[in-house]
Amino acid sequence: MPTPFFADLVRETCQEGGTGPLTPTGAVPGHRRFADAVPAETLFHYAIAGIAQPAQWETGTGRIDGAGRLVRDSIAASSSGGGRVDFSPGLKTLALTVTAEWFATSSAEADAAASAIAGKQPLSTMHESVATGAAGDMVTARRSDGWVNIPLSSLAYRGADGRYALGGAITAPLHVRAAGAGDAARFECAGGQSLYLYADTNVLGLFNVAGASAGRDGIRIGTDFVAFDVNAAEALRFDAGGHWLPGYDNSRNIGSASLRMATLYAGTGTINTSDAREKSWRDGASAAEIRAAQRITAALGFYRWNDAIAEKGADGARLHFGVRAQAVWAIMADEGLIDPLDGETPPDSRYAFLCHDAWEDEGDSDSKTPGGRFGIRVDQLALFLIAGQDARIAAIEAAA
């Protein structure tokens, strides 16, 4: 039902009778006419009180029609037992008022609303405002036609340390989306390291510093590559073809002197750059170098690795064929090609097949010599020995 129209001090006299519409004849002194205060065809509460016939009265809801008459639509109470009164002609008053029934109904509705509100969560403006939550806090939420209390710890909330916490497991996919290019998320251990998730239109990255982008320590993932960045530079890249590519040409090693790979399995072999345009040629081997090569050939032999003997025993350790690096160094020194060895300290050598690598951690349990290890480049040494053998064969053929 629409809300009735209200206006103050609207009261007129009337002379008509009957059960139908009644025509107002003028305002009671100190009051206003219906035509001046009430829009036509608008519902309002009315009261009719007999003056000539004081025993006749009626209240209800009605309206002023287009002819200016009071149309009595609904009867609330009357001197006729709550029914429509058949008024006698004579003086009476017509007033815009509020019925007792309306007051009673409104009061009951107000009491019901107050009772319902009293059982609900009070307005937030009645409580202290805080910036963070605690695990024991409760939140009131509407469920169906009732209310329930939910522990704040079951939701993501900001704790006293300023971090957002979640007491339970996430059972749905987590979608993190930043407003623009940059760090979308941060994962950390309290008092320890942080991992930043970086994203832009071309790459997704996991980095160890904030504001990370291409070239920081971490991993970058693009549409056709995965790259590893170390010391703010790309160290290794896997491309869409499955190839391993170093960040820079001829700049990266696999393993080190103290942390070696055990065995390299390959389908064909290795390819070493041998482009003449990248070399400054010195010419063939000298007489001293030929003699050294022939002496090194004579020093070739079988051996077993000591760690293999320790693991498998002398009879179980496999036999390898090759040279002892220190023996090769000693022969080269004896032919005057390099300075002599000073104990385990190698001299400077211009020959690339003579190798020695040292490291700062002298306590490395895997090293044969604390702090360093001798080695050779097998491919270059083999070619060097071939040159010595070729000179020997040529001398035999010349003497025949």
C-alpha positions in Angstrom: 0.0 0.0 0.0 1.4 3.4 -0.9 2.4 5.8 1.9 -0.6 8.2 2.6 -0.2 11.9 1.9 0.2 14.2 4.9 -0.5 17.9 5.3 -1.0 20.1 8.4 -4.2 22.0 9.3 -6.5 20.9 6.5 -10.2 20.9 7.7 -13.4 22.0 6.0 -17.1 22.0 6.7 -19.7 20.0 4.8 -23.6 19.9 4.6 -24.1 16.7 2.5 -25.1 13.3 3.8 -25.2 9.7 2.5 -22.7 6.9 2.1 -21.0 8.4 -1.0 -18.6 11.2 -1.7 -18.9 14.4 0.4 -18.4 17.9 -0.9 -16.3 20.3 1.2 -17.9 23.8 1.5 -15.1 25.9 3.1 -12.2 25.9 5.5 -12.8 25.9 9.2 -11.3 29.1 10.8 -7.5 28.7 11.2 -7.3 25.8 8.7 -6.8 25.2 4.9 -9.0 23.9 2.2 -8.3 20.5 0.6 -8.1 22.0 -2.9 -5.2 24.3 -1.7 -3.2 21.6 0.2 -3.9 18.1 -1.2 -3.2 17.0 -4.8 -6.2 15.4 -6.6 -6.5 11.6 -6.6 -3.8 11.3 -3.8 -4.5 8.9 -1.0 -4.6 10.4 2.6 -6.2 9.7 6.0 -9.5 11.4 6.7 -11.8 12.0 9.7 -15.5 13.0 9.5 -17.1 14.3 12.6 -20.8 15.3 12.8 -21.7 18.7 14.3 -25.4 18.6 13.8 -25.4 14.9 14.5 -22.4 14.4 17.0 -23.0 10.6 17.2 -22.0 10.1 13.6 -18.3 9.9 12.9 -15.9 7.9 10.5 -12.2 7.5 9.8 -10.4 5.9 6.9 -8.4 6.6 3.8 -9.7 8.5 0.8 -8.9 11.0 -1.9 -10.1 14.2 -3.5 -11.5 13.5 -6.9 -11.6 15.7 -9.9 -14.8 17.4 -8.8 -13.3 18.3 -5.5 -15.2 15.8 -3.4 -13.9 13.5 -0.7 -14.1 9.9 -1.9 -14.1 7.4 1.0 -12.1 4.5 -0.3 -11.4 2.4 2.9 -13.1 2.6 6.3 -10.8 2.2 9.4 -13.3 2.9 12.2 -16.8 4.4 12.5 -19.8 5.0 14.6 -21.5 2.3 12.5 -19.4 -0.5 13.9 -16.5 0.0 11.5 -18.7 0.1 8.5 -19.5 3.0 6.1 -21.7 5.6 7.8 -24.9 6.9 6.1 -24.4 10.5 7.2 -27.5 12.7 7.8 -27.5 16.0 6.0 -26.3 18.8 8.2 -23.2 20.5 9.4 -20.1 18.2 9.9 -16.3 18.6 9.4 -14.0 16.8 7.0 -10.3 16.7 8.2 -7.0 15.4 6.9 -5.5 13.5 9.9 -3.8 10.3 10.9 -5.9 7.4 12.2 -5.2 5.6 15.4 -4.9 2.4 13.4 -2.0 3.8 11.4 -0.2 4.9 14.5 -0.6 1.5 16.1 0.6 -0.3 12.9 3.6 2.0 12.6 4.5 1.6 16.2 4.4 -2.2 15.9 6.5 -2.1 12.8 9.1 0.2 14.6 9.2 -2.1 17.6 9.8 -5.2 15.3 12.6 -3.4 13.4 14.2 -2.3 16.7 14.0 -5.9 18.0 15.6 -7.2 14.8 18.4 -4.7 14.8 19.1 -5.4 18.5 19.9 -9.0 17.6 22.2 -8.0 14.7 25.7 -6.7 14.5 25.8 -3.1 15.8 26.7 -0.3 13.4 30.4 -0.1 12.7 30.5 3.6 13.7 29.8 2.5 17.3 33.2 0.7 17.5 36.8 1.6 17.6 38.5 1.6 14.2 41.7 -0.4 13.8 44.2 -0.8 10.9 45.0 -4.5 11.5 43.4 -7.7 12.6 44.2 -10.5 15.1 43.7 -14.2 14.6 41.0 -14.4 17.3 38.8 -11.7 15.8 35.3 -12.6 14.6 33.4 -11.3 11.5 29.6 -11.4 11.3 28.2 -12.4 7.9 24.8 -13.0 6.5 24.0 -16.6 5.6 20.7 -17.4 3.9 18.1 -15.7 6.2 20.3 -15.7 9.3 23.7 -14.5 10.6 26.9 -16.4 11.4 30.2 -15.5 13.0 33.4 -16.4 11.1 36.9 -16.3 12.5 39.0 -13.6 10.9 41.8 -16.2 10.5 39.8 -18.1 7.9 40.1 -15.0 5.7 43.1 -13.1 4.3 43.7 -10.3 6.8 46.4 -7.8 7.6 48.1 -8.6 10.9 49.9 -6.4 13.4 53.2 -6.7 11.4 51.6 -5.2 8.4 51.6 -8.5 6.4 48.5 -10.1 5.0 48.0 -13.6 6.5 45.7 -16.5 5.7 45.1 -19.1 8.3 43.8 -21.9 6.0 44.7 -23.5 2.7 43.8 -21.9 -0.6 41.5 -24.4 -2.3 41.0 -22.4 -5.5 43.5 -21.3 -8.2 45.2 -18.1 -7.1 45.2 -15.3 -9.7 47.6 -12.4 -9.0 47.4 -9.5 -11.4 49.4 -6.3 -11.2 48.1 -3.0 -12.6 51.1 -2.7 -14.9 54.6 -4.0 -15.7 56.7 -4.7 -12.5 56.6 -6.8 -9.4 53.3 -8.6 -9.1 54.0 -10.6 -5.9 56.6 -11.1 -3.2 57.4 -14.3 -1.3 59.7 -14.3 1.7 61.0 -15.9 4.8 60.7 -13.7 7.9 64.2 -12.2 8.4 65.5 -14.0 5.3 65.5 -13.9 1.6 62.7 -12.7 -0.7 61.6 -13.9 -4.1 59.9 -11.4 -6.4 57.5 -12.4 -9.3 58.0 -9.9 -12.1 55.8 -9.6 -15.2 55.5 -7.4 -18.2 54.1 -7.9 -21.7 57.1 -9.9 -22.9 58.6 -11.8 -20.0 57.8 -13.4 -16.6 60.6 -13.5 -14.1 61.5 -14.8 -10.6 64.2 -12.5 -9.1 65.9 -12.0 -5.7 65.5 -8.2 -5.6 62.6 -5.8 -5.9 62.0 -3.9 -9.1 63.6 -6.7 -11.1 63.6 -6.9 -14.8 65.8 -8.4 -17.6 69.4 -8.8 -16.4 68.9 -9.4 -12.7 69.7 -12.5 -10.7 67.0 -15.0 -11.3 65.0 -16.7 -14.1 63.3 -15.0 -17.1 60.6 -16.9 -19.1 59.7 -15.5 -22.5 57.5 -16.8 -25.3 60.3 -19.0 -26.8 63.1 -19.1 -24.2 64.0 -19.6 -20.5 67.1 -17.6 -19.4 69.2 -17.7 -16.1 70.7 -14.4 -15.0 73.6 -14.3 -12.6 75.5 -11.2 -11.4 73.1 -9.0 -13.4 74.0 -10.7 -16.7 72.5 -13.6 -18.7 74.5 -16.8 -18.0 72.5 -19.4 -19.8 69.5 -19.7 -22.1 67.3 -22.5 -23.3 65.6 -21.6 -26.6 62.6 -23.1 -28.3 64.7 -25.6 -30.2 66.0 -27.1 -26.9 69.5 -25.7 -27.2 71.7 -24.5 -24.4 73.1 -21.1 -25.2 75.6 -19.1 -23.0 74.9 -15.5 -22.3 78.0 -14.4 -24.2 80.2 -16.1 -26.8 83.1 -18.2 -25.6 82.6 -17.0 -22.0 81.1 -19.9 -19.9 82.5 -23.2 -18.5 80.8 -26.5 -17.6 82.3 -27.5 -14.2 85.5 -26.2 -12.7 88.9 -27.5 -11.5 87.4 -28.4 -8.0 83.9 -29.3 -9.2 84.3 -31.5 -12.3 81.8 -33.3 -14.3 82.3 -37.1 -14.2 81.5 -38.2 -17.8 80.2 -36.4 -20.8 78.0 -38.5 -23.1 77.6 -37.2 -26.6 76.2 -38.6 -29.9 79.0 -37.4 -32.1 81.7 -35.3 -30.3 82.8 -31.8 -29.7 83.6 -29.1 -32.3 86.4 -26.7 -31.5 86.7 -23.5 -33.4 89.6 -23.7 -35.9 88.8 -20.8 -38.2 92.1 -19.5 -39.8 90.7 -16.0 -39.7 90.7 -16.1 -35.9 94.3 -17.3 -35.6 97.8 -15.8 -35.8 99.9 -18.7 -37.2 103.4 -19.4 -35.8 104.4 -22.4 -38.1 105.3 -26.0 -37.3 107.1 -27.5 -34.3 110.7 -26.7 -33.5 113.4 -29.4 -33.0 113.1 -29.1 -29.2 109.3 -29.4 -29.4 109.6 -32.5 -31.7 112.0 -34.1 -29.1 109.6 -33.2 -26.3 106.7 -34.8 -28.2 108.6 -38.0 -28.9 109.7 -38.2 -25.2 106.0 -37.7 -24.1 104.9 -40.4 -26.4 107.4 -42.8 -24.7 105.9 -41.7 -21.4 102.4 -42.9 -22.3 101.1 -45.7 -20.2 98.2 -47.4 -18.3 97.0 -46.2 -14.9 94.1 -46.5 -12.4 92.5 -43.7 -10.5 93.2 -43.8 -6.8 89.6 -43.1 -5.8 88.5 -46.0 -8.1 91.0 -48.3 -6.3 89.6 -47.2 -2.9 86.1 -47.9 -4.1 86.6 -51.1 -6.2 90.0 -52.4 -5.2 93.1 -52.7 -7.4 91.7 -55.6 -9.5 88.3 -53.9 -9.9 89.5 -50.4 -10.9 89.5 -49.9 -14.6 92.7 -49.2 -16.6 93.0 -45.9 -18.4 95.6 -44.9 -21.0 97.3 -41.5 -21.1 99.9 -39.4 -19.5 100.7 -37.9 -16.1 100.4 -34.1 -16.4 103.4 -33.4 -14.1 105.6 -35.8 -16.3 104.6 -33.8 -19.4 105.5 -30.5 -17.7 108.8 -32.0 -16.6 109.7 -33.1 -20.2 108.8 -29.7 -21.6 111.0 -28.1 -19.0 113.9 -30.5 -19.6 113.8 -29.5 -23.3 114.0 -25.8 -22.3 110.5 -25.0 -23.5 109.2 -23.9 -20.0 110.7 -23.2 -16.6 111.2 -26.2 -14.3 108.5 -27.2 -11.8 109.2 -25.8 -8.3 107.6 -28.5 -6.2 103.9 -28.4 -6.9 104.0 -24.8 -8.1 103.7 -24.7 -12.0 105.7 -22.2 -14.0 104.1 -19.9 -16.5 103.5 -21.8 -19.8 102.7 -20.6 -23.2 101.5 -24.1 -24.2 97.8 -24.4 -23.9 97.9 -28.2 -23.5 99.7 -27.7 -20.2 97.0 -26.8 -17.6 96.9 -26.0 -13.9 93.9 -24.6 -12.0 93.9 -23.4 -8.4 91.0 -22.4 -6.1 90.8 -20.5 -2.8 89.2 -23.3 -0.8 92.3 -25.4 0.0 90.2 -27.8 2.1 88.3 -29.2 -0.8 88.2 -32.9 -0.1 87.8 -33.8 -3.8 91.2 -32.2 -4.9 94.3 -34.4 -5.4 96.5 -31.5 -4.6 95.2 -29.0 -2.0 94.3 -25.8 -3.7 95.1 -26.8 -7.3 95.1 -29.5 -9.9 97.2 -30.3 -13.0 95.6 -31.2 -16.3 96.1 -31.4 -20.0 94.1 -30.6 -23.1 93.9 -34.1 -24.6 93.0 -33.0 -28.2 95.9 -30.5 -28.5 98.4 -32.9 -26.8 97.4 -35.7 -29.2 98.0 -33.5 -32.2 101.4 -32.5 -30.7 102.3 -36.1 -30.3 101.3 -36.8 -33.9 103.7 -34.2 -35.0 106.5 -35.9 -33.1 105.6 -39.3 -34.5 105.5 -37.9 -38.1 109.0 -36.4 -37.6 110.3 -39.7 -36.3 108.8 -41.6 -39.3 110.2 -39.1 -41.7 113.7 -39.5 -40.2 113.5 -43.3 -40.5 112.4 -43.0 -44.1 115.2 -40.6 -45.0 117.8 -43.0 -43.5 116.5 -46.0 -45.3 
